[in-house]
Amino acid sequence: MSGGVDSSVAAALYVEAGWEVIGVTLKMKECDNSREKTKACCGLDDNIHARVAAGNLGIRHYFLDIRQEFEKRVLHYARDEYGLGRTPNPCVMCNYWLKFGTLLDYAKKLDAEGVITGHYARIERDEFGKPMLLTGVDNTKNQTYFLATLSWKQLQRSFMPLGEYTKPTVREMAMERGLENADKSESQDACFGYRGETFSQTLMRYFDSEPTLGRIIGPDGSVLGCHQGMEHFTVGQRRGLGVTLGRPAYVSFIDGESGDVYLTTDDTDLQSISFEATDISWITCLPETFTAQVQIRYNQKPASATVERSSNDTALITFDQPVRAVTPGQTVAFYSGNQVLGGGWIQKIFSDDHA
């Protein structure tokens, strides 16, 4: 229970269905009244909302201290990815290791059947009883992208009742049940940050790290200037480049070894036809080669592609049409209709046919 309306309503639905529900709030970092944003993973107000919601539902409520795991699995990971010139996806790692890792282990200690979450996704069973991850009915909140790397064993003990509802309906359900967080605004930013700073800047502050300095290289190979840290750039970025070329410019490549950031003014330079993905978790059985809808970032419409599995957890993905700004370090999710087939991590990018 994060203190938000979604997890509170999810808990309420299972209470009303006759289950014994225990509310758990994850303590991922120190909570204080400093410059830090008040977000679900720590904010004092959120903790109060979670405790009040649990009280309204008449259920037990605990705080689970996972600060060390959060630092190791999420913060260290993100810092290391930025240091390689890649763009991390901390929310996916948090889901895999903490919300559907440490929390599931805690549920087992409590002799619980599993974990209920407020994600807008659905879990159904195939004819063999194996879980299938499906998108929710609310097309504006496809949260399965952040869940695509989960294993079927994690999904086996996960419950996501909100996939059958839209966000406005969930708010109405909260109001009908007298939950005080019914009108609480959604958190859209990273859960770990300072006001006025990017996630990468906050990480550097947290670890007291020095930025990786380097040059800004123009489309013609000329040096346009120096930047204050490659950690602050991502492929496809247009704003905050620190230079002006008289026409729109974009980050086309980040050299993790030298720290140099390369720019282009030709949007077609950002187009990629294929890429390699690794550490893929396949939720369902699939042939060595198949077609799928492939999503490379949140809020990006999945694109049709051919997937060739070269090993159990590695694959070559070739799009039917070039896709813009495929970014190393980001998550890739595979779909067949509304079913999630699996998810992994973008590695090598190819601008032309891999063959």
VOPAGU-2260 file (C-alpha; in pm, 1 decimal, decimal comma):
REM VOPAGU-2260
SITE   aa  ch    i         X         Y         Z
SITE  MET   A    0       0,0       0,0       0,0
SITE  SER   A    1     174,6     311,3    -127,8
SITE  GLY   A    2     -79,9     554,1      13,5
SITE  GLY   A    3    -237,4     610,3    -326,9
SITE  VAL   A    4    -590,1     538,2    -437,4
SITE  ASP   A    5    -501,6     240,5    -659,5
SITE  SER   A    6    -346,2      12,6    -398,1
SITE  SER   A    7    -614,4     111,4    -145,7
SITE  VAL   A    8    -899,6      12,6    -379,0
SITE  ALA   A    9    -718,9    -309,5    -476,3
SITE  ALA   A   10    -697,9    -401,5    -108,7
SITE  ALA   A   11   -1063,2    -310,3     -53,6
SITE  LEU   A   12   -1178,9    -539,4    -334,4
SITE  TYR   A   13   -1010,4    -839,4    -176,8
SITE  VAL   A   14   -1137,1    -753,5     170,0
SITE  GLU   A   15   -1490,1    -743,6      29,5
SITE  ALA   A   16   -1431,9   -1076,1    -144,8
SITE  GLY   A   17   -1371,0   -1235,5     193,7
SITE  TRP   A   18    -992,2   -1253,8     197,2
SITE  GLU   A   19    -779,3   -1173,0     498,3
SITE  VAL   A   20    -571,5    -882,9     368,0
SITE  ILE   A   21    -257,8    -736,1     524,6
SITE  GLY   A   22    -141,2    -393,4     411,3
SITE  VAL   A   23     232,7    -350,6     355,9
SITE  THR   A   24     410,4     -23,3     278,8
SITE  LEU   A   25     765,2     -45,0     146,8
SITE  LYS   A   26    1019,8     178,1     317,8
SITE  MET   A   27    1278,2     234,2      45,5
SITE  LYS   A   28    1463,5     535,8     185,0
SITE  GLU   A   29    1480,9     773,7     476,6
SITE  CYS   A   30    1175,4     994,4     507,3
SITE  ASP   A   31    1231,3    1355,7     603,2
SITE  ASN   A   32    1115,4    1706,5     524,0
SITE  SER   A   33    1421,4    1810,6     323,3
SITE  ARG   A   34    1422,0    1920,4     -39,4
SITE  GLU   A   35    1319,5    1573,9    -150,4
SITE  LYS   A   36    1000,7    1524,4    -343,4
SITE  THR   A   37     720,9    1360,5    -150,5
SITE  LYS   A   38     666,3    1041,2    -345,7
SITE  ALA   A   39     505,3     707,0    -281,9
SITE  CYS   A   40     826,0     527,9    -188,3
SITE  CYS   A   41     891,8     753,1     105,8
SITE  GLY   A   42     671,0    1059,0     148,3
SITE  LEU   A   43     546,7    1111,8     500,2
SITE  ASP   A   44     201,1    1205,3     372,3
SITE  ASP   A   45     187,8     884,7     168,6
SITE  ASN   A   46     273,3     674,8     473,1
SITE  ILE   A   47      -5,0     841,2     667,6
SITE  HIS   A   48    -252,5     782,8     382,2
SITE  ALA   A   49    -154,9     415,1     370,3
SITE  ARG   A   50    -202,1     371,8     744,2
SITE  VAL   A   51    -537,4     555,4     737,5
SITE  ALA   A   52    -661,1     351,9     439,5
SITE  ALA   A   53    -569,0      29,2     615,8
SITE  GLY   A   54    -755,0     150,2     924,3
SITE  ASN   A   55   -1063,9     229,6     718,0
SITE  LEU   A   56   -1053,8    -121,9     572,7
SITE  GLY   A   57   -1001,3    -279,6     913,4
SITE  ILE   A   58    -683,6    -462,6     813,7
SITE  ARG   A   59    -341,2    -499,0     968,5
SITE  HIS   A   60     -71,6    -271,4     828,5
SITE  TYR   A   61     306,1    -306,2     836,3
SITE  PHE   A   62     606,8    -111,7     709,9
SITE  LEU   A   63     870,5    -325,6     539,2
SITE  ASP   A   64    1222,6    -180,3     550,4
SITE  ILE   A   65    1393,5    -252,9     217,1
SITE  ARG   A   66    1629,9      45,0     206,6
SITE  GLN   A   67    1940,1    -167,9     150,7
SITE  GLU   A   68    1776,7    -366,9    -129,1
SITE  PHE   A   69    1648,2     -46,4    -293,0
SITE  GLU   A   70    1994,8     107,6    -291,7
SITE  LYS   A   71    2158,5    -207,6    -428,0
SITE  ARG   A   72    1902,9    -320,6    -683,9
SITE  VAL   A   73    1775,4      15,2    -809,4
SITE  LEU   A   74    2005,6     304,2    -725,5
SITE  HIS   A   75    2340,2     129,6    -780,4
SITE  TYR   A   76    2206,5     -25,1   -1099,4
SITE  ALA   A   77    2087,2     311,4   -1234,7
SITE  ARG   A   78    2413,8     484,6   -1148,1
SITE  ASP   A   79    2614,9     211,9   -1319,6
SITE  GLU   A   80    2398,5     227,8   -1633,3
SITE  TYR   A   81    2440,6     605,8   -1660,7
SITE  GLY   A   82    2815,2     551,1   -1619,0
SITE  LEU   A   83    2812,7     329,3   -1929,4
SITE  GLY   A   84    2634,3     590,1   -2138,2
SITE  ARG   A   85    2306,3     399,3   -2120,5
SITE  THR   A   86    1958,3     503,5   -2005,0
SITE  PRO   A   87    1832,3     291,6   -1712,1
SITE  ASN   A   88    1476,0     192,7   -1632,5
SITE  PRO   A   89    1463,9     193,2   -1249,9
SITE  CYS   A   90    1087,2     130,3   -1227,8
SITE  VAL   A   91    1120,9    -205,4   -1404,0
SITE  MET   A   92    1407,1    -308,8   -1176,2
SITE  CYS   A   93    1210,4    -200,3    -870,1
SITE  ASN   A   94     917,2    -415,6    -977,3
SITE  TYR   A   95    1129,4    -720,8   -1050,0
SITE  TRP   A   96    1353,6    -718,4    -742,1
SITE  LEU   A   97    1141,8    -545,3    -477,4
SITE  LYS   A   98     764,3    -532,7    -536,1
SITE  PHE   A   99     757,6    -879,1    -692,3
SITE  GLY   A  100    1074,6   -1004,9    -525,8
SITE  THR   A  101    1138,9    -900,2    -167,5
SITE  LEU   A  102     769,5    -833,8    -104,9
SITE  LEU   A  103     668,8   -1176,6    -236,1
SITE  ASP   A  104     928,1   -1332,4      -5,5
SITE  TYR   A  105     777,9   -1136,8     284,0
SITE  ALA   A  106     429,7   -1256,7     188,8
SITE  LYS   A  107     554,9   -1614,3     206,2
SITE  LYS   A  108     682,7   -1554,8     560,3
SITE  LEU   A  109     334,2   -1435,5     653,4
SITE  ASP   A  110     184,7   -1752,1     498,8
SITE  ALA   A  111       3,2   -1531,9     247,3
SITE  GLU   A  112    -118,9   -1654,7     -90,1
SITE  GLY   A  113      67,0   -1375,1    -266,1
SITE  VAL   A  114      70,5   -1001,6    -327,0
SITE  ILE   A  115    -212,5    -772,5    -440,3
SITE  THR   A  116    -104,4    -459,2    -629,6
SITE  GLY   A  117    -277,3    -158,5    -781,2
SITE  HIS   A  118    -132,3    -205,6   -1129,0
SITE  TYR   A  119    -362,9    -156,4   -1425,2
SITE  ALA   A  120    -300,3    -501,3   -1572,1
SITE  ARG   A  121    -474,4    -837,6   -1572,1
SITE  ILE   A  122    -354,9   -1186,1   -1484,6
SITE  GLU   A  123    -549,1   -1478,8   -1628,7
SITE  ARG   A  124    -476,1   -1852,7   -1654,1
SITE  ASP   A  125    -425,6   -2063,6   -1964,2
SITE  GLU   A  126    -563,2   -2416,9   -2004,4
SITE  PHE   A  127    -270,1   -2553,1   -1803,5
SITE  GLY   A  128    -317,4   -2310,5   -1514,4
SITE  LYS   A  129     -11,4   -2103,6   -1605,3
SITE  PRO   A  130     -48,9   -1725,7   -1557,2
SITE  MET   A  131     -86,8   -1493,1   -1854,7
SITE  LEU   A  132     -15,5   -1118,9   -1822,8
SITE  LEU   A  133    -265,1    -903,9   -2014,5
SITE  THR   A  134    -311,0    -532,1   -2062,0
SITE  GLY   A  135    -587,5    -365,5   -1861,9
SITE  VAL   A  136    -910,6    -229,4   -2004,4
SITE  ASP   A  137    -792,3     130,5   -1950,5
SITE  ASN   A  138    -594,1     205,2   -2266,9
SITE  THR   A  139    -454,4     522,9   -2111,9
SITE  LYS   A  140    -275,3     326,1   -1838,3
SITE  ASN   A  141     -85,6      37,6   -1994,4
SITE  GLN   A  142     137,9     -54,2   -1701,6
SITE  THR   A  143     231,6    -394,2   -1839,8
SITE  TYR   A  144     542,6    -240,0   -1999,3
SITE  PHE   A  145     686,8    -203,0   -1647,4
SITE  LEU   A  146     588,0    -562,6   -1563,5
SITE  ALA   A  147     708,8    -735,4   -1880,3
SITE  THR   A  148    1030,7    -873,2   -1728,3
SITE  LEU   A  149     848,9   -1057,7   -1448,5
SITE  SER   A  150     870,0   -1435,2   -1456,0
SITE  TRP   A  151     565,4   -1659,9   -1464,9
SITE  LYS   A  152     660,2   -1776,0   -1114,6
SITE  GLN   A  153     629,6   -1417,3    -989,3
SITE  LEU   A  154     298,8   -1374,1   -1170,4
SITE  GLN   A  155     173,8   -1702,0   -1023,1
SITE  ARG   A  156     146,2   -1535,5    -681,0
SITE  SER   A  157      40,9   -1187,6    -797,2
SITE  PHE   A  158    -309,1   -1038,2    -802,5
SITE  MET   A  159    -402,6    -725,6   -1001,8
SITE  PRO   A  160    -775,8    -654,7    -975,0
SITE  LEU   A  161    -766,8    -301,4   -1120,3
SITE  GLY   A  162    -699,1    -426,3   -1471,3
SITE  GLU   A  163   -1074,3    -464,7   -1511,0
SITE  TYR   A  164   -1143,2     -94,9   -1442,8
SITE  THR   A  165   -1057,5     252,3   -1568,4
SITE  LYS   A  166    -890,8     510,5   -1347,1
SITE  PRO   A  167   -1206,6     727,9   -1315,4
SITE  THR   A  168   -1402,2     419,4   -1208,4
SITE  VAL   A  169   -1140,3     336,2    -945,4
SITE  ARG   A  170   -1168,9     687,7    -801,2
SITE  GLU   A  171   -1546,5     647,3    -785,2
SITE  MET   A  172   -1501,5     315,5    -606,1
SITE  ALA   A  173   -1272,1     483,2    -353,8
SITE  MET   A  174   -1524,4     758,7    -286,9
SITE  GLU   A  175   -1804,8     504,9    -244,5
SITE  ARG   A  176   -1593,9     330,6      21,5
SITE  GLY   A  177   -1506,7     650,9     201,7
SITE  LEU   A  178   -1133,4     629,3     132,7
SITE  GLU   A  179    -970,8     964,3     207,6
SITE  ASN   A  180    -719,4     931,9     -76,9
SITE  ALA   A  181    -991,3     904,7    -344,6
SITE  ASP   A  182    -897,5    1241,6    -496,5
SITE  LYS   A  183    -525,4    1213,4    -439,7
SITE  SER   A  184    -323,8    1321,6    -743,8
SITE  GLU   A  185    -107,7    1068,4    -927,1
SITE  SER   A  186     269,2    1060,1    -899,6
SITE  GLN   A  187     415,3    1088,5   -1250,4
SITE  ASP   A  188     781,7    1149,6   -1169,4
SITE  ALA   A  189    1058,6     925,6   -1044,4
SITE  CYS   A  190    1000,3     823,2    -683,9
SITE  PHE   A  191    1354,0     924,5    -589,3
SITE  GLY   A  192    1452,0    1282,4    -658,9
SITE  TYR   A  193    1497,2    1642,7    -559,9
SITE  ARG   A  194    1286,7    1929,1    -680,0
SITE  GLY   A  195    1437,7    2088,1    -988,1
SITE  GLU   A  196    1672,2    1795,9   -1054,3
SITE  THR   A  197    1669,2    1506,0   -1297,0
SITE  PHE   A  198    1694,2    1149,9   -1170,6
SITE  SER   A  199    2056,9    1130,5   -1283,6
SITE  GLN   A  200    2143,3    1449,9   -1094,8
SITE  THR   A  201    1982,8    1314,4    -779,3
SITE  LEU   A  202    2177,4     990,1    -810,8
SITE  MET   A  203    2503,1    1182,3    -836,4
SITE  ARG   A  204    2408,9    1382,1    -528,2
SITE  TYR   A  205    2315,8    1066,2    -339,3
SITE  PHE   A  206    2639,3     883,6    -421,9
SITE  ASP   A  207    2851,7    1200,1    -417,1
SITE  SER   A  208    2969,9    1106,1    -767,3
SITE  GLU   A  209    3158,2    1317,6   -1016,7
SITE  PRO   A  210    2997,7    1358,0   -1361,1
SITE  THR   A  211    3158,3    1200,3   -1666,1
SITE  LEU   A  212    3272,1    1502,2   -1865,3
SITE  GLY   A  213    3315,0    1492,6   -2240,7
SITE  ARG   A  214    3274,2    1671,2   -2569,0
SITE  ILE   A  215    2966,4    1751,6   -2773,4
SITE  ILE   A  216    3025,3    1633,3   -3128,8
SITE  GLY   A  217    2828,6    1792,1   -3411,1
SITE  PRO   A  218    2676,9    1622,2   -3716,7
SITE  ASP   A  219    2990,6    1693,4   -3921,2
SITE  GLY   A  220    3225,6    1553,0   -3656,7
SITE  SER   A  221    3335,3    1889,7   -3525,8
SITE  VAL   A  222    3365,8    1962,8   -3154,8
SITE  LEU   A  223    3090,0    2204,1   -3055,1
SITE  GLY   A  224    3187,1    2234,1   -2690,5
SITE  CYS   A  225    3204,9    2043,0   -2365,1
SITE  HIS   A  226    2922,1    1911,6   -2151,3
SITE  GLN   A  227    2895,6    1872,3   -1775,3
SITE  GLY   A  228    2813,0    1501,3   -1762,8
SITE  MET   A  229    2704,6    1237,9   -2014,1
SITE  GLU   A  230    2470,9    1105,6   -1744,7
SITE  HIS   A  231    2236,1    1393,8   -1827,1
SITE  PHE   A  232    2175,6    1283,5   -2187,7
SITE  THR   A  233    1970,2    1013,5   -2358,0
SITE  VAL   A  234    1930,4     904,2   -2718,8
SITE  GLY   A  235    1670,9    1114,9   -2900,4
SITE  GLN   A  236    1697,0    1405,8   -2654,0
SITE  ARG   A  237    1640,1    1750,5   -2804,9
SITE  ARG   A  238    1622,0    1995,8   -2515,3
SITE  GLY   A  239    1902,1    2092,2   -2278,8
SITE  LEU   A  240    2184,9    2009,9   -2519,0
SITE  GLY   A  241    2385,9    2320,0   -2429,5
SITE  VAL   A  242    2451,0    2416,4   -2792,5
SITE  THR   A  243    2251,7    2574,4   -3074,7
SITE  LEU   A  244    2286,4    2475,2   -3438,8
SITE  GLY   A  245    2020,2    2697,5   -3589,9
SITE  ARG   A  246    1791,4    2397,8   -3641,0
SITE  PRO   A  247    1662,1    2114,8   -3422,4
SITE  ALA   A  248    1936,0    1880,4   -3299,8
SITE  TYR   A  249    1909,7    1548,2   -3121,6
SITE  VAL   A  250    2137,2    1313,4   -2930,2
SITE  SER   A  251    2218,3    1025,0   -3165,0
SITE  PHE   A  252    2485,2     840,0   -2965,1
SITE  ILE   A  253    2655,5     846,9   -2624,1
SITE  ASP   A  254    3007,7     706,2   -2604,5
SITE  GLY   A  255    3031,8     546,0   -2261,6
SITE  GLU   A  256    3411,5     515,4   -2282,2
SITE  SER   A  257    3506,6     869,6   -2385,6
SITE  GLY   A  258    3202,5    1049,5   -2247,3
SITE  ASP   A  259    3142,9    1218,3   -2583,0
SITE  VAL   A  260    2785,4    1296,8   -2685,9
SITE  TYR   A  261    2707,4    1294,9   -3058,1
SITE  LEU   A  262    2436,5    1511,0   -3214,1
SITE  THR   A  263    2245,4    1492,0   -3538,7
SITE  THR   A  264    2011,1    1729,4   -3719,1
SITE  ASP   A  265    1877,8    1453,2   -3941,2
SITE  ASP   A  266    1594,6    1271,7   -3768,7
SITE  THR   A  267    1648,6     967,6   -3988,9
SITE  ASP   A  268    1979,0     912,2   -3806,2
SITE  LEU   A  269    1768,6     812,9   -3505,9
SITE  GLN   A  270    1588,7     541,3   -3699,4
SITE  SER   A  271    1682,0     179,1   -3629,1
SITE  ILE   A  272    1562,9    -132,7   -3805,2
SITE  SER   A  273    1685,4    -391,4   -3556,2
SITE  PHE   A  274    1846,7    -443,4   -3218,4
SITE  GLU   A  275    1960,0    -713,5   -2979,1
SITE  ALA   A  276    1787,7    -772,1   -2646,5
SITE  THR   A  277    1925,4    -976,3   -2358,5
SITE  ASP   A  278    1814,0   -1110,3   -2020,4
SITE  ILE   A  279    1466,8   -1170,8   -2159,8
SITE  SER   A  280    1204,9   -1330,8   -1939,0
SITE  TRP   A  281     958,0   -1520,9   -2156,4
SITE  ILE   A  282     623,5   -1559,7   -1982,6
SITE  THR   A  283     486,4   -1806,9   -2235,0
SITE  CYS   A  284     624,6   -2077,1   -2464,8
SITE  LEU   A  285     730,8   -1944,5   -2805,6
SITE  PRO   A  286     901,4   -2076,5   -3120,4
SITE  GLU   A  287    1254,9   -1972,8   -3213,8
SITE  THR   A  288    1119,3   -1718,4   -3464,9
SITE  PHE   A  289     787,5   -1538,1   -3436,1
SITE  THR   A  290     619,9   -1203,3   -3500,8
SITE  ALA   A  291     513,0    -970,6   -3221,8
SITE  GLN   A  292     427,7    -616,3   -3132,8
SITE  VAL   A  293     736,4    -467,1   -2970,6
SITE  GLN   A  294     740,5    -170,7   -2731,2
SITE  ILE   A  295    1073,2       2,4   -2659,9
SITE  ARG   A  296     964,3     274,2   -2417,0
SITE  TYR   A  297     667,5     370,2   -2202,3
SITE  ASN   A  298     389,2     549,1   -2394,4
SITE  GLN   A  299     537,3     433,5   -2727,3
SITE  LYS   A  300     294,2     247,5   -2949,2
SITE  PRO   A  301     420,6    -109,8   -3002,2
SITE  ALA   A  302     556,6    -173,3   -3351,7
SITE  SER   A  303     535,9    -491,5   -3556,3
SITE  ALA   A  304     859,4    -691,6   -3566,3
SITE  THR   A  305    1012,1   -1032,6   -3620,5
SITE  VAL   A  306    1178,4   -1185,2   -3314,7
SITE  GLU   A  307    1457,8   -1440,8   -3354,9
SITE  ARG   A  308    1559,9   -1614,9   -3036,2
SITE  SER   A  309    1932,1   -1693,0   -3048,0
SITE  SER   A  310    1935,5   -1836,2   -2695,9
SITE  ASN   A  311    1693,7   -1880,3   -2410,8
SITE  ASP   A  312    1723,6   -1517,8   -2297,4
SITE  THR   A  313    1868,4   -1336,4   -2601,7
SITE  ALA   A  314    1696,0   -1231,5   -2923,0
SITE  LEU   A  315    1737,5   -1025,7   -3240,0
SITE  ILE   A  316    1440,5    -798,9   -3308,0
SITE  THR   A  317    1384,6    -668,6   -3662,0
SITE  PHE   A  318    1108,1    -413,2   -3715,8
SITE  ASP   A  319     886,9    -409,7   -4023,2
SITE  GLN   A  320     959,5     -36,9   -4044,8
SITE  PRO   A  321    1242,6     164,1   -3880,5
SITE  VAL   A  322    1167,0     286,2   -3527,1
SITE  ARG   A  323    1294,0     607,4   -3373,7
SITE  ALA   A  324    1535,5     634,3   -3080,0
SITE  VAL   A  325    1582,3     274,4   -2974,0
SITE  THR   A  326    1781,6     333,4   -2654,5
SITE  PRO   A  327    2039,5      99,4   -2495,5
SITE  GLY   A  328    1950,5      20,8   -2135,0
SITE  GLN   A  329    1577,2      58,5   -2177,3
SITE  THR   A  330    1321,8    -219,7   -2140,8
SITE  VAL   A  331    1168,3    -395,4   -2439,7
SITE  ALA   A  332     826,3    -559,1   -2404,0
SITE  PHE   A  333     680,2    -815,8   -2645,4
SITE  TYR   A  334     305,2    -841,1   -2713,1
SITE  SER   A  335      64,0   -1056,9   -2905,2
SITE  GLY   A  336    -257,5    -859,9   -2904,9
SITE  ASN   A  337    -326,0    -772,9   -2540,1
SITE  GLN   A  338    -105,1   -1053,8   -2404,8
SITE  VAL   A  339     247,6    -985,8   -2281,5
SITE  LEU   A  340     487,8   -1248,5   -2413,5
SITE  GLY   A  341     788,7   -1133,0   -2214,6
SITE  GLY   A  342    1038,0    -854,2   -2166,3
SITE  GLY   A  343    1410,0    -785,6   -2156,6
SITE  TRP   A  344    1676,2    -519,5   -2204,8
SITE  ILE   A  345    1789,6    -334,8   -2516,9
SITE  GLN   A  346    2159,0    -383,8   -2595,3
SITE  LYS   A  347    2314,3    -340,3   -2943,1
SITE  ILE   A  348    2138,4    -117,7   -3197,0
SITE  PHE   A  349    2152,2    -171,0   -3573,2
SITE  SER   A  350    2059,3     107,5   -3816,9
SITE  ASP   A  351    2056,4    -120,8   -4123,4
SITE  ASP   A  352    1942,8    -477,5   -4183,2
SITE  HIS   A  353    2143,7    -695,3   -3946,0
SITE  ALA   A  354    2200,1    -948,7   -4221,7
